[in-house]
Amino acid sequence: MIGLAERPRTRHVSRRAEAAPIAFLRRLDWVLLAAAFALIGYGLWVISGITRFDVPGDESYYVVRQGIAAGIGIACLVAAAVLPIDLARRHWQLVYGVTLALMIVVFVAAETIRGSKRWIDLGFIQFQPSELGKVVFVLAIAGFLVERVGRVTRWRTVFSAIGLGTPPILLVFLQPDLGTALVYGAALFAVLLFVGVRWRQLITLLAIGVIAIASVLWLLPGAGIQVLKPYQAARLTLDPGADPSGITYNLNQSITAVGSGGLTGRGVVEASQTRLDYLPEHATDFAFASLAEQRGFVGSAILLLLYLLVVWRGLRVVTVAGDLYGAVVAGGLVFAFLFQIFVNVGMTMGVAPVTGIPLPFVTVGGSSMVANLVLIGVLQGIHARGELAGRQPL
């Protein structure tokens, strides 16, 4: 009798276990997921054009490598979506430790490439820990602040969060990687914004930041104290008309490439700035300029519209998040993603400083691809659990 009585209950539990994954899949943001996959495909198509003549005898060299990175990134996306984000909130100290470890490992294991220690050679891919660190950094700082949600408007809490964020930012800066350090700074500001810090406090922090930047670029050098390396300072204060054959050469060639693309572009073969290597770093820092030259305004607009779709759906995740931590993490990640796009596209046209920030899903680089797909996975996990929380009693 006991066995007969328990059998229907066991069957009911089994059905619920089977239904849980289906319910989770239904509550994913499929528009966001489609936009991410469209960016992967579009990015691979762009890379096939701008790198076609880079490796003689192997036109698909970079496309294959980027495709492998995309495959790894998709697997990481699934893992990031499935893992409960609440684990990061409850163990934010451990997450912060992982962030610091990612920054420190490059000084121990990375080779120096063009004066920087950023990449660890894993054989099949060069891993840049600071790229993945962008996501982990937001998870850690958000956990710290949400734990103190009742005190986030106190200056002590704000400065504690800034103090917590400063070591990873400095470690990235010392690699040296000024562009990625700026992304970390933007993410920190966004987390403070979304957790509920007052506007007057944020404006005060922005004013302090402006004063700090002015001091680093002009006031301290005027006093004989050099904080930045000469090439870094030259990049941030770049004037396209100064030294066209020297420090401003890349920027001038980038502006020329963007302007020459016209409405529909010059095509892969006729895009001389890219094909003949007049535009250095056309597959990395200046990938958008090469896209504009080859595919014109139309091709560039398609990419920007896909970015806009991701940002829109990402901000929607903020509104449906099941708790404050999910909303703050989503807001910080989306803001950092948007910041990268704005600075990278702006620098190719001379309206933003040249900082080496990669263009998401387009710049040749496996670490950037994987990190951006992890970002999408985290957003998906927040969205799915937020939808479930919204339909079930808490």
matplotlib code that plots the C-alpha trace (Angstrom):
import matplotlib.pyplot as plt

x = [0.0, 2.8, 4.5, 1.2, 0.6, 4.0, 4.1, 1.8, 3.7, 7.0, 5.5, 4.3, 7.8, 9.4, 7.0, 7.8, 11.6, 11.1, 8.9, 11.5, 14.0, 11.2, 9.8, 13.3, 13.7, 10.4, 11.3, 14.6, 14.7, 14.7, 15.0, 18.1, 19.5, 18.7, 20.4, 23.5, 23.6, 23.0, 26.0, 28.2, 27.2, 27.6, 30.9, 32.3, 31.2, 32.8, 36.0, 36.1, 36.2, 38.7, 41.2, 41.0, 44.4, 46.1, 47.5, 48.7, 47.4, 44.9, 42.0, 39.9, 42.6, 41.1, 37.5, 38.2, 39.9, 37.0, 34.5, 36.3, 36.1, 32.4, 31.8, 33.6, 31.6, 28.3, 29.1, 30.0, 26.7, 24.7, 26.7, 26.3, 22.5, 22.0, 24.1, 22.0, 23.2, 22.3, 25.5, 27.5, 25.5, 26.0, 29.7, 30.7, 33.9, 35.0, 33.9, 36.0, 39.0, 38.6, 38.6, 41.8, 43.3, 42.4, 44.2, 47.3, 47.8, 48.9, 51.9, 53.0, 52.1, 51.7, 54.3, 55.2, 53.7, 54.3, 55.2, 52.0, 51.3, 47.7, 47.4, 48.0, 48.7, 46.5, 47.6, 44.2, 43.4, 45.1, 43.2, 43.0, 41.8, 40.8, 38.0, 36.3, 37.1, 34.7, 31.7, 33.1, 34.0, 30.4, 29.1, 31.5, 30.9, 27.1, 27.2, 29.0, 26.6, 23.4, 24.5, 24.5, 21.4, 20.2, 23.4, 24.2, 23.5, 26.1, 29.4, 31.2, 29.6, 30.1, 33.8, 34.1, 32.8, 35.2, 38.0, 37.0, 36.9, 40.2, 42.7, 41.3, 41.2, 44.8, 46.0, 44.5, 46.0, 49.5, 49.4, 49.2, 45.7, 44.2, 41.1, 40.0, 40.6, 38.2, 35.6, 36.0, 35.6, 32.4, 31.0, 31.7, 29.9, 26.9, 26.6, 26.5, 23.8, 21.6, 21.9, 20.4, 23.2, 21.8, 22.3, 24.1, 26.6, 27.1, 27.6, 30.2, 32.0, 32.0, 33.4, 36.2, 36.8, 37.1, 39.6, 41.6, 41.8, 42.8, 45.5, 46.8, 46.9, 48.0, 48.5, 50.8, 52.9, 53.3, 54.7, 57.1, 55.1, 54.3, 51.5, 50.8, 53.3, 53.9, 52.0, 49.0, 48.9, 49.2, 46.3, 44.0, 44.9, 45.0, 44.7, 44.2, 46.0, 49.2, 52.1, 50.1, 53.0, 53.6, 51.4, 48.2, 48.9, 46.4, 43.7, 44.1, 43.9, 40.9, 39.0, 40.0, 38.7, 35.3, 34.8, 35.7, 33.1, 30.2, 26.7, 27.3, 31.1, 33.9, 33.9, 36.6, 38.9, 38.7, 39.0, 42.6, 43.0, 42.3, 43.6, 47.0, 47.5, 47.4, 45.1, 47.1, 45.2, 42.3, 41.2, 41.4, 41.2, 40.0, 37.7, 34.8, 36.7, 37.4, 33.8, 32.8, 35.2, 34.2, 30.4, 29.7, 27.0, 24.5, 26.9, 27.8, 24.2, 23.2, 25.9, 24.8, 21.2, 22.1, 23.9, 20.9, 18.7, 21.0, 21.1, 17.4, 16.7, 19.4, 17.8, 14.5, 16.2, 16.8, 13.0, 12.1, 14.8, 13.5, 15.6, 17.8, 21.0, 19.9, 18.8, 22.1, 24.2, 22.2, 22.4, 26.2, 26.8, 24.7, 26.3, 29.8, 28.8, 27.4, 30.5, 32.8, 30.7, 30.6, 34.3, 35.4, 33.2, 33.9, 37.7, 37.6, 36.0, 38.1, 35.4, 36.7, 40.3, 42.1, 42.2, 42.3, 38.8, 37.6, 34.4, 32.1, 31.6, 33.7, 37.2, 39.4, 40.1, 38.7, 38.7, 36.4, 34.0, 33.8, 33.4, 30.6, 28.7, 29.2, 27.6, 24.6, 24.3, 24.2, 21.5, 19.5, 19.7, 18.5, 15.7, 14.5, 14.5, 12.9, 10.1, 9.6, 9.7, 7.1, 4.6, 5.2, 4.7, 8.0]
y = [0.0, 2.4, 1.7, 2.2, 5.5, 6.9, 6.0, 8.9, 11.4, 10.3, 10.6, 14.1, 15.2, 13.7, 15.7, 18.9, 18.2, 17.8, 20.9, 23.1, 23.3, 23.9, 26.7, 28.2, 28.1, 29.7, 32.6, 33.4, 36.7, 35.2, 38.6, 39.3, 35.9, 36.3, 39.7, 38.2, 35.4, 37.9, 39.9, 36.7, 36.0, 39.6, 40.0, 36.8, 38.2, 41.5, 39.8, 37.7, 40.9, 43.0, 40.2, 38.5, 39.7, 39.6, 36.0, 35.1, 31.8, 31.5, 34.0, 32.4, 32.2, 34.8, 33.8, 30.2, 31.4, 33.8, 31.0, 28.7, 31.5, 32.0, 28.3, 28.5, 31.6, 30.0, 27.2, 29.8, 31.6, 28.5, 28.0, 31.6, 31.5, 28.3, 29.0, 30.9, 34.5, 34.5, 32.4, 35.5, 37.7, 35.5, 34.8, 38.2, 38.2, 35.0, 36.6, 39.7, 37.4, 35.8, 39.3, 40.2, 36.8, 37.4, 40.7, 39.4, 36.2, 38.2, 39.6, 36.1, 34.0, 36.4, 37.2, 40.8, 41.7, 45.2, 46.5, 45.0, 42.0, 41.2, 37.8, 34.3, 31.8, 28.7, 27.3, 27.3, 30.8, 33.8, 34.5, 38.1, 37.8, 41.5, 40.9, 38.2, 40.4, 43.0, 40.7, 39.3, 42.8, 43.9, 40.8, 41.5, 45.2, 44.8, 42.1, 44.4, 47.3, 45.2, 43.8, 47.4, 48.5, 50.5, 52.5, 53.1, 56.8, 57.3, 58.6, 56.0, 53.2, 54.9, 55.4, 51.9, 50.6, 52.9, 51.6, 48.0, 48.7, 50.6, 47.6, 45.8, 49.0, 49.8, 46.3, 46.6, 50.0, 48.7, 46.0, 48.7, 48.7, 52.2, 51.4, 48.4, 50.3, 53.0, 50.3, 49.1, 52.6, 53.1, 49.8, 50.9, 54.2, 52.3, 50.0, 53.0, 54.5, 51.5, 50.6, 53.9, 56.4, 59.9, 62.1, 64.8, 62.2, 60.9, 64.4, 65.0, 61.8, 62.9, 66.3, 64.5, 62.3, 65.2, 66.9, 63.7, 63.3, 66.9, 66.4, 63.3, 64.8, 68.4, 69.5, 66.8, 66.6, 70.4, 69.9, 67.2, 64.2, 61.7, 59.3, 58.0, 56.7, 59.2, 57.3, 57.0, 60.7, 61.4, 59.1, 60.8, 64.3, 63.3, 66.0, 64.6, 67.5, 67.1, 64.9, 63.2, 60.8, 59.9, 59.6, 60.6, 58.4, 55.7, 58.2, 60.0, 56.8, 55.7, 59.0, 58.6, 55.0, 55.9, 58.8, 56.9, 54.2, 56.4, 54.9, 51.3, 51.0, 50.2, 46.5, 44.2, 44.4, 48.2, 49.2, 50.3, 51.6, 48.1, 45.9, 47.7, 48.1, 51.9, 51.5, 49.6, 47.5, 47.3, 43.9, 45.1, 48.7, 50.1, 47.3, 49.7, 52.0, 49.0, 48.0, 51.5, 51.6, 48.2, 48.3, 52.0, 53.7, 50.8, 48.1, 50.3, 51.1, 47.4, 46.8, 49.8, 48.7, 45.3, 46.9, 49.1, 46.0, 44.3, 47.5, 47.8, 44.3, 44.5, 47.5, 45.6, 42.9, 45.5, 46.1, 42.4, 41.3, 39.4, 41.3, 44.4, 42.4, 41.2, 44.7, 46.3, 43.6, 43.9, 47.7, 47.6, 45.1, 46.9, 50.3, 48.8, 47.2, 50.5, 52.4, 50.1, 50.7, 54.4, 54.9, 52.4, 53.9, 57.4, 57.0, 55.7, 59.0, 61.3, 62.2, 60.0, 59.2, 56.3, 53.9, 50.4, 49.3, 46.4, 46.6, 43.9, 40.8, 42.4, 43.0, 40.0, 38.6, 35.4, 36.8, 39.7, 37.3, 34.9, 37.7, 39.3, 36.0, 35.4, 38.9, 37.8, 34.6, 36.5, 38.7, 35.7, 34.1, 37.3, 37.6, 34.0, 34.0, 37.4, 36.1, 33.1, 35.2, 37.5, 34.7, 32.8, 34.0, 35.0]
z = [0.0, 0.8, -2.6, -4.4, -2.6, -3.3, -7.0, -8.2, -6.1, -7.6, -11.1, -10.3, -9.0, -12.1, -14.3, -12.5, -12.9, -16.6, -16.9, -15.1, -18.0, -20.5, -18.3, -18.1, -21.9, -22.5, -20.3, -22.1, -24.0, -27.5, -29.1, -27.2, -28.1, -31.8, -31.8, -30.2, -32.8, -35.5, -34.2, -34.2, -37.9, -39.0, -37.2, -38.9, -42.3, -41.5, -40.4, -43.5, -45.6, -43.6, -43.0, -46.5, -47.5, -44.1, -44.3, -47.8, -48.9, -46.1, -46.5, -43.8, -41.1, -38.8, -39.5, -38.4, -35.2, -34.4, -35.2, -32.6, -30.1, -30.8, -30.2, -26.9, -26.1, -26.8, -24.4, -21.8, -22.6, -21.7, -18.5, -17.5, -18.1, -16.2, -13.1, -10.5, -10.3, -6.6, -6.0, -7.1, -4.8, -1.7, -2.4, -3.8, -1.8, -3.7, -7.0, -6.1, -5.4, -8.8, -10.4, -8.7, -9.6, -13.3, -13.2, -11.4, -13.5, -16.5, -14.7, -13.9, -16.9, -19.9, -22.4, -23.2, -26.6, -27.9, -24.5, -22.8, -20.7, -21.4, -23.2, -22.0, -24.8, -24.4, -27.8, -29.5, -28.3, -26.7, -23.5, -22.2, -18.6, -18.3, -20.9, -18.8, -15.8, -17.0, -16.2, -13.0, -11.8, -12.1, -10.3, -7.4, -6.9, -7.3, -4.6, -2.2, -2.7, -2.6, 0.7, 2.0, 0.1, 3.1, 3.3, -0.4, -0.2, 2.5, 1.3, 3.3, 1.4, -1.9, -1.3, 0.0, -3.3, -5.2, -3.0, -3.8, -7.5, -7.6, -7.3, -10.4, -12.4, -11.4, -12.2, -15.7, -16.1, -15.2, -17.9, -19.5, -20.9, -20.5, -22.6, -20.6, -17.4, -18.6, -19.3, -15.7, -14.4, -16.5, -15.2, -11.6, -12.2, -13.7, -10.8, -8.4, -10.6, -10.7, -7.0, -6.1, -5.3, -5.3, -8.5, -6.6, -5.4, -8.9, -10.3, -7.5, -8.5, -12.2, -11.2, -9.2, -12.2, -14.6, -12.2, -11.9, -15.7, -16.2, -13.5, -15.2, -18.7, -18.0, -14.4, -13.1, -16.4, -16.1, -12.7, -14.0, -12.8, -15.6, -14.8, -18.3, -20.8, -23.6, -26.2, -23.8, -23.2, -26.9, -27.7, -25.1, -26.3, -30.0, -32.6, -36.1, -37.7, -35.6, -36.8, -39.6, -40.4, -36.7, -33.7, -35.5, -38.6, -37.5, -36.8, -40.1, -42.0, -40.0, -40.8, -44.5, -44.5, -42.9, -45.3, -48.4, -47.9, -48.9, -48.9, -49.8, -49.5, -51.9, -51.5, -50.3, -53.3, -53.8, -50.2, -50.5, -46.9, -45.6, -48.3, -48.7, -45.0, -45.0, -42.0, -39.3, -36.8, -39.2, -37.7, -34.1, -32.9, -36.2, -37.4, -37.6, -40.0, -42.3, -42.2, -43.1, -46.0, -47.4, -46.7, -46.3, -44.3, -44.9, -43.6, -40.6, -39.8, -39.8, -37.1, -35.0, -35.2, -34.0, -31.1, -30.4, -30.2, -27.7, -25.6, -25.7, -24.7, -22.0, -20.5, -20.5, -18.5, -15.8, -15.6, -15.3, -12.9, -10.0, -7.4, -7.0, -7.5, -10.9, -11.9, -10.8, -12.6, -15.8, -15.7, -15.1, -17.9, -20.5, -19.7, -20.0, -23.3, -24.6, -23.4, -25.5, -28.6, -28.2, -27.6, -30.3, -33.0, -31.9, -32.0, -35.6, -36.6, -34.4, -31.9, -29.0, -27.8, -29.2, -26.3, -27.8, -26.6, -28.8, -30.8, -29.4, -31.7, -34.5, -33.3, -34.0, -30.5, -28.9, -25.4, -26.3, -28.1, -25.2, -22.6, -24.6, -24.9, -21.2, -20.7, -22.9, -20.8, -17.5, -18.9, -20.1, -16.6, -15.0, -17.4, -17.1, -13.3, -13.2, -15.4, -13.1, -10.0, -11.5, -12.0, -8.8, -5.2, -3.6]

ax = plt.figure().add_subplot(projection="3d")
ax.plot(x, y, z, "-o")
ax.set_aspect("equal")
plt.show()
